[in-house]
């Protein structure tokens, strides 16, 4: 797996872009209870310090992009590591979902997200201004466009 870190703030210069993954509820009555995101808040090896707290945000949206749940917190509560990216687990109140739904992570430059640069499933998107846009990258050397995967997991029962 070829994973790099991606920040929508760095890429687009705005806090309003989110990294979205489309999931399907496994059965009727299923409730989303936690989200895991591969990200990293960073570490300064020279000074042996972590960055100051900054906000990240998480949204759960239904298939029509209606907001079901919104959460914000400091990135260091989930992605603090002196060795690199880790899967931070964000527990949420049970959110009933039916059919397709989206988990949207706003890194806000505070915790760049893990991005798999090959074998894109077509389930990863950019969310901006109420719209879902394809999440793909162009390889400069070959001018080839590839689909990417945000490393986000959804769990519930």
Buried (B, 14 or more C-beta within 10 A) or exposed (E): EEBEBBBBBEBEEEBEBBBBBBBBBEEEEBEBBEBBBBBBBBBEEEEEEBBEBBEBBBBBBBEEBEEBBEBEEBBBEBBBBEEEBBBBEBEBEEBEBEEBBBBBBBBBBBBBBBBBBEEBEEBBBBBBEEEBEEBBBEEEEEEEEEBBBBBBBBEBE
